[in-house]
C-alpha cells in the first residue's frame, strides 16, 4: 500500500514549516471515534485521515484505522499498509508507522500544531511536512460473495 504518506514522505523532498501559536493537536475531534474491537479507548488519531502532496504533485493519503492498522493510498491507488501506534509518553508524542512489507522500517513522526485542517509533523532527520486532514473512510467490508 502507501509506502509513504508518512513513511515515504520522509524520503521525499519536503518543505520546512514554522509552527503556529495553537496547542499541539488542537482541533482533533475525538467525539465521533468508535471504540476499538478490544474495547480499549481509541487514540486521538484513530479514525482520521491525512493527505500530503509531494513536490511532483503526487497525493498520498493515510487512513488511520481504530484497530491499529493504517492504509496508505497514492493518487487514489492502494500503496502500503501496516500497523500504527501513538505514544505521548514524552513531551512531544510520536505517531509511528510500521509497514507490513518484510523489509519495512518503522518511521515515527512528531505531531505538531493544528491550524484549521492542517497539521505540521516532524519526521526522521528533523524534516517537517504539512498534512491536510481529510475525510476518514473506514475499510470497506467484503461479503463472502465478493471474496
Helices and strands as residue ranges (DSSP letters): E 48-53, E 59-64, E 69-74, E 77-87, E 94-99, E 107-115, E 118-122, G 124-126, E 128-134
